[in-house]
Amino acid sequence: MLKIKKQTLRKCSVTGNSYPKNELIRFAKDKNNQIKFDPDHKLGGRGGYCKNNAETIEIFFKKKLLNKAFRTNIENKVHEEMKEEVSAWLKNKQENQI
């Protein structure tokens, strides 16, 4: 008998829709309230998710939805750092696909 693997769904902070984890990018907040970009979905702590496409990511940072995802006020500096880190990751990912 084959085991059917259940797909884990998470909610996008921008659209409010649920998607499989592999279609989302993740941000993690650890016990020390440090927020980190988690492209591999392996860091511990509370996670905030965003659909992995350019338009949704732009809205995510423009509306500062990290605040909503983690239910706290996050400094502008942290938003900018996360935006730069995600941009670099996306650029690197696109270069590796070519």
Gaussian input, Z-matrix of N, CA and C with variables (Angstrom, degrees):
# hf/3-21g

backbone

0 1
 N
 C     1     B1
 C     2     B2     1     A1
 N     3     B3     2     A2     1     D1
 C     4     B4     3     A3     2     D2
 C     5     B5     4     A4     3     D3
 N     6     B6     5     A5     4     D4
 C     7     B7     6     A6     5     D5
 C     8     B8     7     A7     6     D6
 N     9     B9     8     A8     7     D7
 C    10    B10     9     A9     8     D8
 C    11    B11    10    A10     9     D9
 N    12    B12    11    A11    10    D10
 C    13    B13    12    A12    11    D11
 C    14    B14    13    A13    12    D12
 N    15    B15    14    A14    13    D13
 C    16    B16    15    A15    14    D14
 C    17    B17    16    A16    15    D15
 N    18    B18    17    A17    16    D16
 C    19    B19    18    A18    17    D17
 C    20    B20    19    A19    18    D18
 N    21    B21    20    A20    19    D19
 C    22    B22    21    A21    20    D20
 C    23    B23    22    A22    21    D21
 N    24    B24    23    A23    22    D22
 C    25    B25    24    A24    23    D23
 C    26    B26    25    A25    24    D24
 N    27    B27    26    A26    25    D25
 C    28    B28    27    A27    26    D26
 C    29    B29    28    A28    27    D27
 N    30    B30    29    A29    28    D28
 C    31    B31    30    A30    29    D29
 C    32    B32    31    A31    30    D30
 N    33    B33    32    A32    31    D31
 C    34    B34    33    A33    32    D32
 C    35    B35    34    A34    33    D33
 N    36    B36    35    A35    34    D34
 C    37    B37    36    A36    35    D35
 C    38    B38    37    A37    36    D36
 N    39    B39    38    A38    37    D37
 C    40    B40    39    A39    38    D38
 C    41    B41    40    A40    39    D39
 N    42    B42    41    A41    40    D40
 C    43    B43    42    A42    41    D41
 C    44    B44    43    A43    42    D42
 N    45    B45    44    A44    43    D43
 C    46    B46    45    A45    44    D44
 C    47    B47    46    A46    45    D45
 N    48    B48    47    A47    46    D46
 C    49    B49    48    A48    47    D47
 C    50    B50    49    A49    48    D48
 N    51    B51    50    A50    49    D49
 C    52    B52    51    A51    50    D50
 C    53    B53    52    A52    51    D51
 N    54    B54    53    A53    52    D52
 C    55    B55    54    A54    53    D53
 C    56    B56    55    A55    54    D54
 N    57    B57    56    A56    55    D55
 C    58    B58    57    A57    56    D56
 C    59    B59    58    A58    57    D57
 N    60    B60    59    A59    58    D58
 C    61    B61    60    A60    59    D59
 C    62    B62    61    A61    60    D60
 N    63    B63    62    A62    61    D61
 C    64    B64    63    A63    62    D62
 C    65    B65    64    A64    63    D63
 N    66    B66    65    A65    64    D64
 C    67    B67    66    A66    65    D65
 C    68    B68    67    A67    66    D66
 N    69    B69    68    A68    67    D67
 C    70    B70    69    A69    68    D68
 C    71    B71    70    A70    69    D69
 N    72    B72    71    A71    70    D70
 C    73    B73    72    A72    71    D71
 C    74    B74    73    A73    72    D72
 N    75    B75    74    A74    73    D73
 C    76    B76    75    A75    74    D74
 C    77    B77    76    A76    75    D75
 N    78    B78    77    A77    76    D76
 C    79    B79    78    A78    77    D77
 C    80    B80    79    A79    78    D78
 N    81    B81    80    A80    79    D79
 C    82    B82    81    A81    80    D80
 C    83    B83    82    A82    81    D81
 N    84    B84    83    A83    82    D82
 C    85    B85    84    A84    83    D83
 C    86    B86    85    A85    84    D84
 N    87    B87    86    A86    85    D85
 C    88    B88    87    A87    86    D86
 C    89    B89    88    A88    87    D87
 N    90    B90    89    A89    88    D88
 C    91    B91    90    A90    89    D89
 C    92    B92    91    A91    90    D90
 N    93    B93    92    A92    91    D91
 C    94    B94    93    A93    92    D92
 C    95    B95    94    A94    93    D93
 N    96    B96    95    A95    94    D94
 C    97    B97    96    A96    95    D95
 C    98    B98    97    A97    96    D96
 N    99    B99    98    A98    97    D97
 C   100   B100    99    A99    98    D98
 C   101   B101   100   A100    99    D99
 N   102   B102   101   A101   100   D100
 C   103   B103   102   A102   101   D101
 C   104   B104   103   A103   102   D102
 N   105   B105   104   A104   103   D103
 C   106   B106   105   A105   104   D104
 C   107   B107   106   A106   105   D105
 N   108   B108   107   A107   106   D106
 C   109   B109   108   A108   107   D107
 C   110   B110   109   A109   108   D108
 N   111   B111   110   A110   109   D109
 C   112   B112   111   A111   110   D110
 C   113   B113   112   A112   111   D111
 N   114   B114   113   A113   112   D112
 C   115   B115   114   A114   113   D113
 C   116   B116   115   A115   114   D114
 N   117   B117   116   A116   115   D115
 C   118   B118   117   A117   116   D116
 C   119   B119   118   A118   117   D117
 N   120   B120   119   A119   118   D118
 C   121   B121   120   A120   119   D119
 C   122   B122   121   A121   120   D120
 N   123   B123   122   A122   121   D121
 C   124   B124   123   A123   122   D122
 C   125   B125   124   A124   123   D123
 N   126   B126   125   A125   124   D124
 C   127   B127   126   A126   125   D125
 C   128   B128   127   A127   126   D126
 N   129   B129   128   A128   127   D127
 C   130   B130   129   A129   128   D128
 C   131   B131   130   A130   129   D129
 N   132   B132   131   A131   130   D130
 C   133   B133   132   A132   131   D131
 C   134   B134   133   A133   132   D132
 N   135   B135   134   A134   133   D133
 C   136   B136   135   A135   134   D134
 C   137   B137   136   A136   135   D135
 N   138   B138   137   A137   136   D136
 C   139   B139   138   A138   137   D137
 C   140   B140   139   A139   138   D138
 N   141   B141   140   A140   139   D139
 C   142   B142   141   A141   140   D140
 C   143   B143   142   A142   141   D141
 N   144   B144   143   A143   142   D142
 C   145   B145   144   A144   143   D143
 C   146   B146   145   A145   144   D144
 N   147   B147   146   A146   145   D145
 C   148   B148   147   A147   146   D146
 C   149   B149   148   A148   147   D147
 N   150   B150   149   A149   148   D148
 C   151   B151   150   A150   149   D149
 C   152   B152   151   A151   150   D150
 N   153   B153   152   A152   151   D151
 C   154   B154   153   A153   152   D152
 C   155   B155   154   A154   153   D153
 N   156   B156   155   A155   154   D154
 C   157   B157   156   A156   155   D155
 C   158   B158   157   A157   156   D156
 N   159   B159   158   A158   157   D157
 C   160   B160   159   A159   158   D158
 C   161   B161   160   A160   159   D159
 N   162   B162   161   A161   160   D160
 C   163   B163   162   A162   161   D161
 C   164   B164   163   A163   162   D162
 N   165   B165   164   A164   163   D163
 C   166   B166   165   A165   164   D164
 C   167   B167   166   A166   165   D165
 N   168   B168   167   A167   166   D166
 C   169   B169   168   A168   167   D167
 C   170   B170   169   A169   168   D168
 N   171   B171   170   A170   169   D169
 C   172   B172   171   A171   170   D170
 C   173   B173   172   A172   171   D171
 N   174   B174   173   A173   172   D172
 C   175   B175   174   A174   173   D173
 C   176   B176   175   A175   174   D174
 N   177   B177   176   A176   175   D175
 C   178   B178   177   A177   176   D176
 C   179   B179   178   A178   177   D177
 N   180   B180   179   A179   178   D178
 C   181   B181   180   A180   179   D179
 C   182   B182   181   A181   180   D180
 N   183   B183   182   A182   181   D181
 C   184   B184   183   A183   182   D182
 C   185   B185   184   A184   183   D183
 N   186   B186   185   A185   184   D184
 C   187   B187   186   A186   185   D185
 C   188   B188   187   A187   186   D186
 N   189   B189   188   A188   187   D187
 C   190   B190   189   A189   188   D188
 C   191   B191   190   A190   189   D189
 N   192   B192   191   A191   190   D190
 C   193   B193   192   A192   191   D191
 C   194   B194   193   A193   192   D192
 N   195   B195   194   A194   193   D193
 C   196   B196   195   A195   194   D194
 C   197   B197   196   A196   195   D195
 N   198   B198   197   A197   196   D196
 C   199   B199   198   A198   197   D197
 C   200   B200   199   A199   198   D198
 N   201   B201   200   A200   199   D199
 C   202   B202   201   A201   200   D200
 C   203   B203   202   A202   201   D201
 N   204   B204   203   A203   202   D202
 C   205   B205   204   A204   203   D203
 C   206   B206   205   A205   204   D204
 N   207   B207   206   A206   205   D205
 C   208   B208   207   A207   206   D206
 C   209   B209   208   A208   207   D207
 N   210   B210   209   A209   208   D208
 C   211   B211   210   A210   209   D209
 C   212   B212   211   A211   210   D210
 N   213   B213   212   A212   211   D211
 C   214   B214   213   A213   212   D212
 C   215   B215   214   A214   213   D213
 N   216   B216   215   A215   214   D214
 C   217   B217   216   A216   215   D215
 C   218   B218   217   A217   216   D216
 N   219   B219   218   A218   217   D217
 C   220   B220   219   A219   218   D218
 C   221   B221   220   A220   219   D219
 N   222   B222   221   A221   220   D220
 C   223   B223   222   A222   221   D221
 C   224   B224   223   A223   222   D222
 N   225   B225   224   A224   223   D223
 C   226   B226   225   A225   224   D224
 C   227   B227   226   A226   225   D225
 N   228   B228   227   A227   226   D226
 C   229   B229   228   A228   227   D227
 C   230   B230   229   A229   228   D228
 N   231   B231   230   A230   229   D229
 C   232   B232   231   A231   230   D230
 C   233   B233   232   A232   231   D231
 N   234   B234   233   A233   232   D232
 C   235   B235   234   A234   233   D233
 C   236   B236   235   A235   234   D234
 N   237   B237   236   A236   235   D235
 C   238   B238   237   A237   236   D236
 C   239   B239   238   A238   237   D237
 N   240   B240   239   A239   238   D238
 C   241   B241   240   A240   239   D239
 C   242   B242   241   A241   240   D240
 N   243   B243   242   A242   241   D241
 C   244   B244   243   A243   242   D242
 C   245   B245   244   A244   243   D243
 N   246   B246   245   A245   244   D244
 C   247   B247   246   A246   245   D245
 C   248   B248   247   A247   246   D246
 N   249   B249   248   A248   247   D247
 C   250   B250   249   A249   248   D248
 C   251   B251   250   A250   249   D249
 N   252   B252   251   A251   250   D250
 C   253   B253   252   A252   251   D251
 C   254   B254   253   A253   252   D252
 N   255   B255   254   A254   253   D253
 C   256   B256   255   A255   254   D254
 C   257   B257   256   A256   255   D255
 N   258   B258   257   A257   256   D256
 C   259   B259   258   A258   257   D257
 C   260   B260   259   A259   258   D258
 N   261   B261   260   A260   259   D259
 C   262   B262   261   A261   260   D260
 C   263   B263   262   A262   261   D261
 N   264   B264   263   A263   262   D262
 C   265   B265   264   A264   263   D263
 C   266   B266   265   A265   264   D264
 N   267   B267   266   A266   265   D265
 C   268   B268   267   A267   266   D266
 C   269   B269   268   A268   267   D267
 N   270   B270   269   A269   268   D268
 C   271   B271   270   A270   269   D269
 C   272   B272   271   A271   270   D270
 N   273   B273   272   A272   271   D271
 C   274   B274   273   A273   272   D272
 C   275   B275   274   A274   273   D273
 N   276   B276   275   A275   274   D274
 C   277   B277   276   A276   275   D275
 C   278   B278   277   A277   276   D276
 N   279   B279   278   A278   277   D277
 C   280   B280   279   A279   278   D278
 C   281   B281   280   A280   279   D279
 N   282   B282   281   A281   280   D280
 C   283   B283   282   A282   281   D281
 C   284   B284   283   A283   282   D282
 N   285   B285   284   A284   283   D283
 C   286   B286   285   A285   284   D284
 C   287   B287   286   A286   285   D285
 N   288   B288   287   A287   286   D286
 C   289   B289   288   A288   287   D287
 C   290   B290   289   A289   288   D288
 N   291   B291   290   A290   289   D289
 C   292   B292   291   A291   290   D290
 C   293   B293   292   A292   291   D291

   B1=1.4336
   B2=1.5303
   B3=1.3113
   B4=1.4528
   B5=1.5184
   B6=1.3131
   B7=1.4526
   B8=1.5184
   B9=1.2856
   B10=1.4586
   B11=1.5184
   B12=1.3280
   B13=1.4468
   B14=1.5222
   B15=1.2963
   B16=1.4544
   B17=1.5286
   B18=1.3305
   B19=1.4547
   B20=1.5205
   B21=1.3231
   B22=1.4464
   B23=1.5192
   B24=1.3254
   B25=1.4578
   B26=1.5207
   B27=1.3160
   B28=1.4562
   B29=1.5173
   B30=1.3305
   B31=1.4560
   B32=1.5288
   B33=1.3187
   B34=1.4616
   B35=1.5266
   B36=1.3322
   B37=1.4622
   B38=1.5202
   B39=1.3213
   B40=1.4654
   B41=1.5212
   B42=1.3138
   B43=1.4629
   B44=1.5212
   B45=1.3253
   B46=1.4554
   B47=1.5151
   B48=1.3227
   B49=1.4613
   B50=1.5267
   B51=1.3158
   B52=1.4615
   B53=1.5216
   B54=1.3386
   B55=1.4599
   B56=1.5267
   B57=1.3310
   B58=1.4710
   B59=1.5334
   B60=1.3198
   B61=1.4592
   B62=1.5220
   B63=1.3362
   B64=1.4661
   B65=1.5250
   B66=1.3316
   B67=1.4630
   B68=1.5263
   B69=1.3262
   B70=1.4574
   B71=1.5213
   B72=1.3308
   B73=1.4595
   B74=1.5218
   B75=1.3303
   B76=1.4637
   B77=1.5155
   B78=1.3206
   B79=1.4531
   B80=1.5186
   B81=1.3272
   B82=1.4589
   B83=1.5219
   B84=1.3228
   B85=1.4631
   B86=1.5198
   B87=1.3450
   B88=1.4582
   B89=1.5293
   B90=1.3207
   B91=1.4684
   B92=1.5232
   B93=1.3198
   B94=1.4665
   B95=1.5182
   B96=1.3316
   B97=1.4682
   B98=1.5200
   B99=1.3228
   B100=1.4568
   B101=1.5235
   B102=1.3267
   B103=1.4558
   B104=1.5228
   B105=1.3337
   B106=1.4601
   B107=1.5170
   B108=1.3167
   B109=1.4570
   B110=1.5230
   B111=1.3304
   B112=1.4627
   B113=1.5289
   B114=1.3382
   B115=1.4668
   B116=1.5263
   B117=1.3324
   B118=1.4655
   B119=1.5269
   B120=1.3272
   B121=1.4708
   B122=1.5261
   B123=1.3317
   B124=1.4614
   B125=1.5206
   B126=1.3203
   B127=1.4537
   B128=1.5202
   B129=1.3194
   B130=1.4544
   B131=1.5158
   B132=1.3050
   B133=1.4554
   B134=1.5117
   B135=1.3125
   B136=1.4596
   B137=1.5239
   B138=1.3130
   B139=1.4561
   B140=1.5080
   B141=1.3169
   B142=1.4573
   B143=1.5191
   B144=1.3321
   B145=1.4621
   B146=1.5166
   B147=1.3416
   B148=1.4578
   B149=1.5278
   B150=1.3268
   B151=1.4719
   B152=1.5236
   B153=1.3029
   B154=1.4611
   B155=1.5263
   B156=1.3410
   B157=1.4617
   B158=1.5237
   B159=1.3124
   B160=1.4616
   B161=1.5278
   B162=1.3280
   B163=1.4652
   B164=1.5220
   B165=1.3123
   B166=1.4635
   B167=1.5236
   B168=1.3147
   B169=1.4626
   B170=1.5221
   B171=1.3320
   B172=1.4620
   B173=1.5270
   B174=1.3242
   B175=1.4683
   B176=1.5274
   B177=1.3343
   B178=1.4629
   B179=1.5272
   B180=1.3294
   B181=1.4598
   B182=1.5218
   B183=1.3195
   B184=1.4589
   B185=1.5320
   B186=1.3404
   B187=1.4674
   B188=1.5280
   B189=1.3230
   B190=1.4617
   B191=1.5269
   B192=1.3206
   B193=1.4555
   B194=1.5270
   B195=1.3384
   B196=1.4628
   B197=1.5263
   B198=1.3372
   B199=1.4661
   B200=1.5194
   B201=1.3161
   B202=1.4667
   B203=1.5252
   B204=1.3186
   B205=1.4616
   B206=1.5281
   B207=1.3250
   B208=1.4623
   B209=1.5238
   B210=1.3213
   B211=1.4694
   B212=1.5233
   B213=1.3172
   B214=1.4546
   B215=1.5223
   B216=1.3228
   B217=1.4644
   B218=1.5217
   B219=1.3102
   B220=1.4590
   B221=1.5203
   B222=1.3202
   B223=1.4596
   B224=1.5242
   B225=1.3374
   B226=1.4681
   B227=1.5259
   B228=1.3313
   B229=1.4638
   B230=1.5346
   B231=1.3204
   B232=1.4679
   B233=1.5219
   B234=1.3532
   B235=1.4665
   B236=1.5260
   B237=1.3203
   B238=1.4656
   B239=1.5295
   B240=1.3418
   B241=1.4671
   B242=1.5271
   B243=1.3271
   B244=1.4665
   B245=1.5284
   B246=1.3268
   B247=1.4638
   B248=1.5298
   B249=1.3366
   B250=1.4648
   B251=1.5281
   B252=1.3233
   B253=1.4638
   B254=1.5317
   B255=1.3349
   B256=1.4656
   B257=1.5231
   B258=1.3347
   B259=1.4685
   B260=1.5263
   B261=1.3300
   B262=1.4646
   B263=1.5295
   B264=1.3278
   B265=1.4648
   B266=1.5254
   B267=1.3445
   B268=1.4658
   B269=1.5259
   B270=1.3439
   B271=1.4655
   B272=1.5291
   B273=1.3186
   B274=1.4616
   B275=1.5288
   B276=1.3121
   B277=1.4634
   B278=1.5310
   B279=1.3377
   B280=1.4592
   B281=1.5218
   B282=1.3305
   B283=1.4623
   B284=1.5284
   B285=1.3209
   B286=1.4667
   B287=1.5177
   B288=1.3253
   B289=1.4555
   B290=1.5140
   B291=1.3115
   B292=1.4694
   B293=1.4990
   A1=108.87
   A2=116.28
   A3=121.30
   A4=110.66
   A5=114.30
   A6=119.15
   A7=108.29
   A8=117.13
   A9=121.12
   A10=107.71
   A11=115.29
   A12=119.94
   A13=109.16
   A14=115.13
   A15=121.29
   A16=109.01
   A17=116.88
   A18=120.67
   A19=109.45
   A20=115.96
   A21=121.11
   A22=108.78
   A23=116.43
   A24=121.66
   A25=109.76
   A26=115.74
   A27=122.60
   A28=108.01
   A29=115.93
   A30=120.75
   A31=110.77
   A32=116.06
   A33=122.59
   A34=108.59
   A35=117.34
   A36=121.50
   A37=112.43
   A38=117.79
   A39=121.61
   A40=111.17
   A41=117.01
   A42=120.70
   A43=113.32
   A44=117.07
   A45=120.39
   A46=113.32
   A47=117.53
   A48=122.27
   A49=110.27
   A50=116.08
   A51=121.51
   A52=110.15
   A53=115.42
   A54=122.56
   A55=108.89
   A56=117.73
   A57=119.92
   A58=109.65
   A59=116.78
   A60=121.13
   A61=113.12
   A62=117.61
   A63=119.57
   A64=112.80
   A65=119.03
   A66=122.34
   A67=112.04
   A68=117.10
   A69=121.84
   A70=110.89
   A71=115.34
   A72=120.08
   A73=106.56
   A74=116.44
   A75=120.69
   A76=110.97
   A77=113.87
   A78=122.38
   A79=106.09
   A80=117.80
   A81=121.45
   A82=110.01
   A83=114.78
   A84=121.83
   A85=106.88
   A86=116.55
   A87=119.37
   A88=111.57
   A89=116.37
   A90=121.44
   A91=112.73
   A92=116.95
   A93=121.82
   A94=112.12
   A95=117.11
   A96=124.35
   A97=113.27
   A98=116.78
   A99=121.38
   A100=108.13
   A101=116.83
   A102=120.72
   A103=108.38
   A104=114.96
   A105=120.56
   A106=109.63
   A107=115.70
   A108=121.74
   A109=107.28
   A110=116.87
   A111=121.87
   A112=110.36
   A113=118.24
   A114=120.18
   A115=113.81
   A116=117.61
   A117=120.76
   A118=113.25
   A119=117.42
   A120=122.69
   A121=111.50
   A122=117.67
   A123=119.85
   A124=114.04
   A125=118.35
   A126=119.74
   A127=110.08
   A128=115.83
   A129=120.67
   A130=111.11
   A131=115.96
   A132=121.45
   A133=112.73
   A134=114.69
   A135=121.36
   A136=109.56
   A137=116.76
   A138=121.27
   A139=112.58
   A140=115.89
   A141=123.27
   A142=107.59
   A143=117.22
   A144=121.01
   A145=112.12
   A146=114.94
   A147=122.92
   A148=107.97
   A149=116.47
   A150=121.91
   A151=108.84
   A152=116.21
   A153=121.49
   A154=111.29
   A155=116.80
   A156=121.36
   A157=108.33
   A158=116.91
   A159=122.24
   A160=112.97
   A161=117.83
   A162=120.78
   A163=111.48
   A164=116.46
   A165=120.90
   A166=110.95
   A167=117.24
   A168=120.79
   A169=110.39
   A170=117.16
   A171=121.29
   A172=110.73
   A173=117.07
   A174=121.32
   A175=110.12
   A176=116.83
   A177=122.57
   A178=110.91
   A179=116.68
   A180=119.50
   A181=112.34
   A182=118.13
   A183=121.43
   A184=111.06
   A185=115.95
   A186=120.88
   A187=112.68
   A188=116.74
   A189=123.36
   A190=111.56
   A191=115.34
   A192=120.95
   A193=113.79
   A194=117.50
   A195=119.04
   A196=109.31
   A197=116.45
   A198=120.71
   A199=110.62
   A200=116.32
   A201=121.32
   A202=110.97
   A203=116.48
   A204=120.66
   A205=111.90
   A206=116.76
   A207=120.24
   A208=113.32
   A209=117.12
   A210=123.19
   A211=112.02
   A212=115.64
   A213=121.56
   A214=109.08
   A215=117.11
   A216=120.66
   A217=108.53
   A218=115.16
   A219=121.78
   A220=107.94
   A221=115.94
   A222=121.19
   A223=111.47
   A224=115.17
   A225=120.89
   A226=111.37
   A227=115.95
   A228=120.92
   A229=110.74
   A230=116.66
   A231=121.43
   A232=109.94
   A233=116.65
   A234=120.26
   A235=110.44
   A236=116.58
   A237=120.74
   A238=111.33
   A239=116.63
   A240=120.06
   A241=111.17
   A242=116.18
   A243=120.32
   A244=110.93
   A245=116.26
   A246=120.70
   A247=110.51
   A248=116.74
   A249=120.93
   A250=111.11
   A251=116.36
   A252=120.74
   A253=111.26
   A254=116.70
   A255=120.90
   A256=110.25
   A257=117.04
   A258=120.65
   A259=110.91
   A260=116.35
   A261=120.50
   A262=110.63
   A263=117.17
   A264=121.49
   A265=110.88
   A266=116.93
   A267=120.71
   A268=111.30
   A269=115.88
   A270=120.59
   A271=110.04
   A272=116.57
   A273=121.57
   A274=110.86
   A275=116.80
   A276=121.75
   A277=110.71
   A278=117.38
   A279=121.66
   A280=110.94
   A281=117.29
   A282=120.96
   A283=110.89
   A284=116.99
   A285=120.55
   A286=112.42
   A287=118.06
   A288=121.31
   A289=112.29
   A290=116.80
   A291=120.76
   A292=111.40
   D1=131.71
   D2=179.94
   D3=-84.01
   D4=139.17
   D5=174.56
   D6=-88.32
   D7=131.39
   D8=177.23
   D9=-94.12
   D10=121.97
   D11=-179.30
   D12=-79.67
   D13=127.79
   D14=-179.35
   D15=-79.64
   D16=132.22
   D17=179.26
   D18=-81.46
   D19=132.13
   D20=179.22
   D21=-85.40
   D22=124.24
   D23=179.29
   D24=-103.62
   D25=143.99
   D26=175.13
   D27=-133.19
   D28=155.77
   D29=-176.55
   D30=-95.66
   D31=131.26
   D32=176.55
   D33=-74.55
   D34=132.95
   D35=-179.91
   D36=-68.45
   D37=-23.71
   D38=-177.30
   D39=-85.42
   D40=-54.43
   D41=-173.50
   D42=-88.65
   D43=-24.86
   D44=-176.90
   D45=80.49
   D46=2.21
   D47=179.18
   D48=-92.10
   D49=154.34
   D50=177.40
   D51=-92.75
   D52=137.40
   D53=-179.16
   D54=-136.41
   D55=158.62
   D56=171.79
   D57=-62.66
   D58=148.58
   D59=-175.96
   D60=-56.72
   D61=-31.90
   D62=-176.72
   D63=-72.27
   D64=-10.20
   D65=177.27
   D66=-96.84
   D67=1.63
   D68=-175.22
   D69=-119.79
   D70=157.18
   D71=168.96
   D72=-105.39
   D73=152.52
   D74=-172.37
   D75=-123.64
   D76=143.26
   D77=171.06
   D78=-119.41
   D79=138.00
   D80=-176.40
   D81=-119.43
   D82=140.96
   D83=175.49
   D84=-116.59
   D85=118.71
   D86=-177.26
   D87=-89.13
   D88=-175.08
   D89=-177.14
   D90=-64.03
   D91=-25.10
   D92=-179.91
   D93=-89.59
   D94=12.31
   D95=-179.18
   D96=62.58
   D97=24.59
   D98=174.48
   D99=-86.49
   D100=130.97
   D101=179.82
   D102=-103.77
   D103=130.93
   D104=-177.18
   D105=-134.03
   D106=148.17
   D107=173.07
   D108=-76.98
   D109=132.63
   D110=-173.94
   D111=-125.80
   D112=78.28
   D113=-176.53
   D114=-66.57
   D115=-23.12
   D116=-177.95
   D117=-95.13
   D118=-2.44
   D119=179.40
   D120=58.73
   D121=37.69
   D122=-175.82
   D123=-118.93
   D124=-11.93
   D125=-179.73
   D126=-72.62
   D127=148.98
   D128=178.22
   D129=-79.94
   D130=172.02
   D131=176.81
   D132=99.67
   D133=-178.66
   D134=-178.76
   D135=-69.33
   D136=139.13
   D137=-178.16
   D138=-113.11
   D139=143.65
   D140=171.79
   D141=-120.20
   D142=136.07
   D143=-171.87
   D144=-120.47
   D145=150.76
   D146=177.83
   D147=-144.62
   D148=138.85
   D149=178.53
   D150=-58.17
   D151=139.63
   D152=-175.19
   D153=-87.87
   D154=70.02
   D155=168.00
   D156=-144.56
   D157=156.38
   D158=-170.19
   D159=-59.28
   D160=-43.18
   D161=-177.92
   D162=-63.40
   D163=-46.22
   D164=-178.19
   D165=-66.63
   D166=-40.03
   D167=178.79
   D168=-64.09
   D169=-40.55
   D170=178.29
   D171=-61.20
   D172=-45.33
   D173=178.29
   D174=-63.80
   D175=-40.76
   D176=-179.46
   D177=-55.24
   D178=-45.58
   D179=-178.69
   D180=-82.20
   D181=-32.93
   D182=179.97
   D183=-63.81
   D184=-41.62
   D185=-179.70
   D186=-89.08
   D187=1.25
   D188=179.90
   D189=53.23
   D190=52.87
   D191=-176.78
   D192=-76.89
   D193=-2.19
   D194=170.08
   D195=-62.17
   D196=-34.87
   D197=177.02
   D198=-59.47
   D199=-44.51
   D200=-179.85
   D201=-67.20
   D202=-43.84
   D203=-176.50
   D204=-63.48
   D205=-37.01
   D206=-176.50
   D207=-106.09
   D208=4.35
   D209=176.34
   D210=52.65
   D211=47.37
   D212=179.83
   D213=-157.04
   D214=165.69
   D215=175.32
   D216=-91.64
   D217=125.72
   D218=-177.81
   D219=-112.29
   D220=137.37
   D221=-177.44
   D222=-62.72
   D223=150.83
   D224=178.37
   D225=-59.06
   D226=-34.80
   D227=179.87
   D228=-59.25
   D229=-41.79
   D230=-179.74
   D231=-67.09
   D232=-40.59
   D233=177.42
   D234=-59.42
   D235=-44.97
   D236=-179.46
   D237=-64.68
   D238=-42.09
   D239=178.70
   D240=-61.42
   D241=-43.99
   D242=179.67
   D243=-64.68
   D244=-40.77
   D245=179.89
   D246=-62.27
   D247=-44.27
   D248=178.74
   D249=-64.61
   D250=-40.91
   D251=-179.49
   D252=-64.79
   D253=-42.29
   D254=178.76
   D255=-66.89
   D256=-41.10
   D257=178.87
   D258=-61.11
   D259=-44.02
   D260=178.85
   D261=-64.41
   D262=-40.63
   D263=179.34
   D264=-64.13
   D265=-44.56
   D266=179.19
   D267=-63.07
   D268=-42.13
   D269=179.67
   D270=-62.97
   D271=-44.83
   D272=179.16
   D273=-63.94
   D274=-40.92
   D275=179.90
   D276=-63.96
   D277=-40.98
   D278=179.52
   D279=-67.79
   D280=-38.93
   D281=179.07
   D282=-65.54
   D283=-36.22
   D284=-179.58
   D285=-72.70
   D286=-23.34
   D287=179.66
   D288=-79.10
   D289=-22.00
   D290=-177.11
   D291=-77.19

